[in-house]
Amino acid sequence: METKGLTGAQTMLRVLGGMGVDRIFASPGSEWSPVWEALAEPGAERLPLYLSTRHEEVAVGMASGYAKATGKLPAVMIHTTVGSLHATMALRGALHEQVPMVVLTGESIAFGEDEGPDVGGQWLAHLADIGGPARLVEPCVKWSYGLNAKALLPATIQRACRLAMAAPRGPVFVSLPMEYLFDKMTHNLPSENGSAPGPTADPRGIEELAELLAAAKNPVIVAEDAGRTAKAVACLVEIAELLGAGVVETRSTGCLNFPRTHPLHGGYEPAEYLKESDLILLLATKAPWHPASRRPALPGAKIALLDENPLRAEMPYYGYQADLCLTGEIESSLEHLLSVLKKRVSRGDAERSRRADAWQSRNEARRRKWREDALALANTRPMDTRWVAHEVSHALPADAMVVEETITHRLAVHRYFDSLKPGSFFAGCIGGLGTGLSTALGVKAANPKRPVVCLIGDGSFNYDPAPAALGAAQEHGLPILIVMFNNQGYLSQKSGVPKYYPQGWAVKSNKFAGLNIAPCPDYATFAKAFEGYGEKVEEPGEVRKAVERGLKSLAAGQLALLDIRLKPVEQITDRGEG
């Protein structure tokens, strides 16, 4: 690629485009003036589409949602130092979820002392830290680098793209001195793109895994983030059916790994199967049960791991049993595993058929109980999470896409949103709150013609930069339906105290510090402020109708927010209610 003679800003945009980046999600500061000029030049329509997002956390969250929904590499432009610190919570989430993105920030290295455009006195006075933004962000990304020579700019941007997409994928960070963005480049890019697909797991390891699975009397597959592509899900379904093995998701599943109405779906509690399984295959899981030191009960039972990053190098502790550890990209590795199993396992085997029938009976009984639990709450007021999840799920169209940031309502979401198709469900947070709305906007940017629904708790909503997210939805024509599970407080804050102090003063007096979000705002007015549709829902019989009204708003190009009032946290005595 010809970059010699271009400005650093022009070079950055062209290299990103050449590496497959088609979206830039931005919340920048004044250091990006050279890029804005380059985006205004004739021919800029061939460059990545620039979307302003009004907040750094929203920019990273949208990039995350876009990457999850498309598999493509997005770029992010944010403000130096202070803006980078805004973004770090969302970047940490992307690191642990292995979501690729190239995050770029500006800085100054000369503070106006060199010839050329004066960067301004704000840099030395307010924006500079020793080591620059790359040092501040380093713990929260896969790779962090502060560019230190303009000749390195073209190859560094290209390398950042390659690193983000290399296994295990993740966010990478580059700070670009403002002086280099103005300056002319002295070198061309050494190669065009050269991105490499993730490696398939070692063939000998796949053979060993196939042998273990074929010989097991009761194998179980645990999946958390294995379903990021439709082909991976299809392979997993065929493997499970061939083996007559159940597939269990975790409570923290970040995508739909296995069809939830499939007879071999085993629910969301992997620890249950430690008692009965002689082989457990962990597919792209972080922490399938707690504590990690728990072991299978059967003598000689084995645990196998398959993931791009099976031992989770970013985690401070990983105490899970690992008798076979395979490193490889999930989709291609499952394809290879399926091919090997087909040679070892005959379809119609009587023992495996009986095993599959047992899984089906358990799944049907489990789902029947969940349905009965929800329907028994049909006339309960204030409403229970289970009824709301049941009703919202039944009101959604078949092509709906769902992003979840609810924490204490998550298990109900998994149980009742069981008709979603692969590639239609995404987690909006990992550990921290504040990116659910923006993740949904990123999914919507990737799928402008499909309805996108963000399920969010009122506590989560208060962590999200809501004005910035709703403003971005309005500005870029990205209407989403926000369904708020509003219990007027922080259930997670209440539930821990009785666990540790069951006879303590907080339980006796029903006084839990920091529990309530009170007085409860009229959240529906948030949507109206951004020309959207807002509604407060308090009656159980109105939930489906409200969702239908919200979906009509989306069809008309307006965002919608449904404030669904649940039983307040101070009235909840059973964790199952939340």
Secondary structure, DSSP 8 states (H G I E B T S, - for coil): ---TTSBHHHHHHHHHHHTT--EEEEE--GGGHHHHHHHHSTTGGGS-EEEE-SSHHHHHHHHHHHHHHH----EEEE-STHHHHHHHHHHHHHHHHT--EEEEEEE-SSTT-SSSS---THIIIII--TTHHHHHHGGGSSEEEE---GGGHHHHHHHHHHHHHSSS--EEEEEEEHHHHHSB--S--SSS----------HHHHHHHHHHHHH-SSEEEEESS--SSHHHHHHHHHHHHHHT-EEEE-TT--B--S-TTSTTB--S-GGGGGTT-SEEEEES-S-SSSSTT---SSTT-EEEEEESSTT-TTSS------SEEEES-HHHHHHHHHHHHHHH--TT-HHHHHHHHHHHHHHHHHHHHHHHHHHTTTT-SSB-HHHHHHHHHHHS-TT-EEEEE-GGGHHHHHHH--S--TTSEEE--SSS-S-HHHHHHHHHHH-TTS-EEEEEEHHHHHHS-HHHHHHHHHHHT---EEEEEE-SB-HHHHHHHHHH-TTSHHHHHT--TT-B--S---THHHHHHTT-EEEEE--GGGHHHHHHHHHHHHHTT--EEEEEEB--GGG--SGGG-
